[in-house]
Amino acid sequence: MYGPLLGKIVIFFQDVQDIHDRGFGQIASESILRTCGYTVRQGSLTERERRRVLANIMDREIASKSCVMEHIQFFINSHYKQSNRKIAVAKWRSDLDWVRNYHIDTQRRFLIAGVRHA
């Protein structure tokens, strides 16, 4: 409703059995990109919003640039033959090109709510 949620989600587990006991055995089926809000589903994110999510993932070191590229390439390779995924594949290809040319922001950003004269 308000756009993508930008942030880093961290889940701590004691061991592999703990992952299964907590019901996260299938967590690998959701990519880190999807977990952070990235999707090409029609009607969800605009191109600008998708790229903001991707930039956030890389800038905050949630995943490396190469990892993001590998995930997107995997999506393309997994779906490019499916006729019902042509739009999604086109978006992934466009986003992959954008990520290739993206320069990771090495400076921290701060939101300033206002400035007042003292």
C-alpha positions as CSV (number, residue, x, y, z in Angstrom):
1,M,0.0,0.0,0.0
2,Y,2.8,2.4,0.9
3,G,5.5,1.0,-1.4
4,P,8.3,-1.4,-0.6
5,L,9.6,-1.8,2.9
6,L,13.3,-1.1,2.9
7,G,15.3,-2.7,5.6
8,K,17.3,-5.7,6.7
9,I,15.7,-8.7,8.2
10,V,17.9,-11.0,10.3
11,I,16.7,-14.3,11.7
12,F,19.0,-16.1,14.2
13,F,19.0,-19.9,14.5
14,Q,21.0,-22.1,16.8
15,D,21.5,-24.9,14.2
16,V,20.0,-26.5,11.2
17,Q,17.5,-28.5,13.3
18,D,16.3,-25.2,14.8
19,I,15.5,-23.9,11.3
20,H,13.2,-26.9,10.7
21,D,11.7,-26.8,14.2
22,R,10.7,-23.2,13.7
23,G,9.0,-24.0,10.4
24,F,11.6,-22.3,8.2
25,G,12.6,-25.5,6.3
26,Q,11.4,-24.1,3.0
27,I,12.9,-20.6,3.5
28,A,15.3,-21.2,0.6
29,S,12.3,-21.2,-1.8
30,E,12.1,-17.4,-1.2
31,S,15.1,-15.5,-2.5
32,I,16.7,-12.8,-0.5
33,L,15.4,-10.4,-3.1
34,R,11.8,-11.4,-2.6
35,T,12.3,-11.4,1.2
36,C,13.4,-7.7,0.9
37,G,10.4,-6.8,-1.2
38,Y,11.6,-7.2,-4.8
39,T,9.1,-8.5,-7.3
40,V,8.2,-8.1,-10.9
41,R,4.6,-9.2,-10.4
42,Q,2.3,-7.1,-12.5
43,G,0.6,-4.3,-10.5
44,S,3.0,-4.4,-7.6
45,L,6.2,-2.4,-8.0
46,T,7.1,0.2,-10.6
47,E,10.5,0.0,-12.2
48,R,11.7,2.8,-10.0
49,E,10.5,1.0,-6.8
50,R,12.1,-2.3,-7.9
51,R,15.4,-0.6,-8.4
52,R,15.1,1.2,-5.1
53,V,14.7,-2.2,-3.5
54,L,17.7,-3.6,-5.4
55,A,19.9,-0.5,-4.5
56,N,18.9,-0.9,-0.9
57,I,19.9,-4.5,-0.9
58,M,23.3,-3.7,-2.3
59,D,24.0,-0.5,-0.4
60,R,23.1,-2.0,3.0
61,E,25.2,-5.1,2.1
62,I,22.2,-7.4,2.6
63,A,23.6,-9.1,-0.6
64,S,26.5,-8.3,-2.8
65,K,26.1,-7.0,-6.3
66,S,27.2,-10.3,-7.8
67,C,24.7,-12.2,-5.6
68,V,21.9,-9.9,-6.7
69,M,22.9,-10.4,-10.4
70,E,23.1,-14.2,-9.9
71,H,19.6,-14.3,-8.4
72,I,18.1,-12.2,-11.3
73,Q,20.0,-14.3,-13.8
74,F,18.6,-17.4,-12.2
75,F,15.0,-16.0,-12.5
76,I,15.6,-15.3,-16.2
77,N,17.1,-18.8,-16.8
78,S,14.3,-20.5,-15.0
79,H,11.5,-18.7,-16.8
80,Y,12.6,-17.4,-20.2
81,K,11.0,-20.3,-22.1
82,Q,7.6,-19.8,-20.5
83,S,5.3,-17.8,-22.7
84,N,3.3,-16.5,-19.7
85,R,6.5,-15.0,-18.2
86,K,7.6,-12.8,-21.1
87,I,6.8,-9.6,-19.3
88,A,8.5,-10.8,-16.1
89,V,11.6,-11.9,-18.0
90,A,11.8,-8.5,-19.8
91,K,11.6,-6.8,-16.4
92,W,14.3,-9.1,-15.0
93,R,16.6,-8.4,-18.0
94,S,16.1,-4.7,-17.6
95,D,16.8,-4.8,-13.9
96,L,19.9,-7.0,-14.5
97,D,21.3,-4.5,-16.9
98,W,20.6,-1.7,-14.4
99,V,22.4,-3.7,-11.6
100,R,25.4,-4.3,-13.8
101,N,25.8,-0.5,-14.2
102,Y,24.9,0.4,-10.6
103,H,27.6,2.0,-8.4
104,I,27.0,1.0,-4.8
105,D,26.5,3.9,-2.5
106,T,29.3,3.9,0.1
107,Q,28.0,6.9,2.1
108,R,25.3,6.6,4.8
109,R,22.1,8.4,4.2
110,F,20.2,10.2,6.9
111,L,16.6,11.6,6.7
112,I,16.4,15.1,8.1
113,A,12.9,15.8,9.4
114,G,13.3,19.5,9.5
115,V,15.6,22.4,10.1
116,R,15.0,25.3,12.4
117,H,16.8,28.4,13.3
118,A,18.2,28.5,16.8
